[in-house]
Each structure stands twice: as structure tokens, then as C-alpha cells.
Amino acid sequence: MYKGTLIPIGGNEDKGAGEQITEFVKDGILSQVVKESGGNSASFLVVPTASMIPAEIGKNYKKALKKLGCKNVTVYNVTKRKQCDKKSVQKLFSSADCVFFTGGDQSRIVKLIGNTPVHDILFDRLKNGSIVLSGTSAGAMSMSHEMIMGGSSIECLTKGAVKMREGMGYVKNMIIDSHFVNRGRFGRLAEAVAKFPDLIGVGLAEDTGLVIKNNEFRVIGSGMVIIFDPSDLTHNNHKILDEGLPMSMANLTTHILADGDRFFMDKRTIEVFPLEVYQNQ
């Protein structure tokens, strides 16, 4: 794993409503991103490349980060691959303490930034531990090497319901899905791990994320994280089925984790928040 920090978020994180920041937002996901990046004196680069309304989205995140006391926030939208060849653009990505990819269409991030000098810079900085790389919704999903590109929740658990492509590859050993609970994406993540049974499926609820360091992650936020671990599958008929037919899987290990719980990716074990803490509250 890398020395740097990855923070994928399931989307729709609380940015604060109105001008006054609430206590909840002070302890929320964006606050966690700020803390991991070095505090409100750190430099933040917001990249709304995935969005179809980048100006509006960029403005919203800049406003939210400024509510948290961050003064050094830059928004930069990559709309053409050739932008990534410019030294001035590369400097933006090489100097920010935190690079944050917004939601939208994850394929746009891969199409416009994947396998460019900017992509190389982000990989190098993750390897050397000098960056927090975060993303929400599409920005989170694009982190996977095997990336969910799309897929119907209605046709879940039929072969072909999930569409996959190569992602940015920052996370090699898991497939990330977002808006997981709210949009009923259990079936498409299950098919994704059936298709790639060496990988862990991670479904992020809205306003929920992971802080990934070394070979483990910690859950943050107000929702839940669903983990599909196919290590012990005794039946998986994905390979032999024709497109559109119902799938079957047996012994797919499932974990439901919440704020503070941890997952160790090398051993595929969990550490949950002690029940005694809840009982004594």
C-alpha cells in the first residue's frame, strides 16, 4: 500500500446549510478530510471534472471548506487531456496537500486524467506519503482499478447488470460503489465481486467514507459501509452464465460497519467499535 492517505466518500456528504456551520458538520466527513490533510492551513485542490455543472459544484465545495476555516482552496476543472501536459496544471496537483474529486460521471475522470502526467504525479505522491487524495461519489468510485462504470439496480443480480471498466487504480484490492444504500446497489456490487472474486466489494452509504492508510481503513460519517468479501465463495456461476440470466453465489461474507469500525485488507478481518462504549453512554 501507499504512505499517503485515500478518503473515498459515498456521496451527499453534509456541507452545512446556511451561513452558520453546525456542530455536526464540524465533526463530519469534510472536517475529517481537513484534519487528515493537516488542518485548515493546508492547501486544497477541488477537481469537479466528473460533474456536468463543474462551476456550481466547485463553488459549493469551496464554500464548505471555507466554513471549516480553510483559506487555501483552489478549484480547477480538467476538460481536456492536454491540460494535464501543462507545467502550471501539474504544479497545482503536485503542491496541494489534498486533492478532492467531486461527484458526477467517474468515466470522465478516467478519460481526461487517467494515464496522464497528472495521474503519474498523484500516484507518486501517494507512494511517498505526501498527499491526501479524496473523492466523493464518482470521485470515490474512480479510485478502484476495476471500476464500476454503471449498471441497473432494478436488474440486480443478473449477469451484465453491472458495467465495468479500468479506473484510476489507486486502490488495487477493492471495488468501490457509492450511494450504496440509498440507491439499492447491493446487486451490482455483488455481481462485480462475482466477476472479480479476488477483490473486496465496498459499498459506501451517503455521508459515509473511509480513511485508508497502509493496509487498513477506518469508517467515518453518519451511515454504514457494506463489505462483500468473496474469499470463501463455494459457488459462483458468473463465468458460465449467459447475459441477462440470474446469478447465484454461496458463502459471500458480508460485514456491515459504521463510524469508527476498521477493516484490515491484508487479513480481511474487522475491528468493530466496542459494545461496552455504547452501553456506557
Secondary structure, DSSP 8 states (H G I E B T S, - for coil): --SSEEEEE-S-----SSSS--HHHHTSHHHHHHHHHTSTTSEEEEE-TT-SSHHHHHHHHHHHHHHTT--EEEE----SGGGGG-HHHHHHHHH-SEEEE-SS-HHHHHHHHTTSHHHHHHHHHHHHT--EEEEETHHHHTTBSEEEEEE-STTTTBTTSEEEEE---SBSSEEEESSTTTTT-HHHHHHHHHHSTTSEEEEE-TTEEEEEETTEEEEEESS-EEEEEGGG-SEE-TTT--TTSB--EE--EEEEE-TT-EEETTTTEEE---HHHHHT-
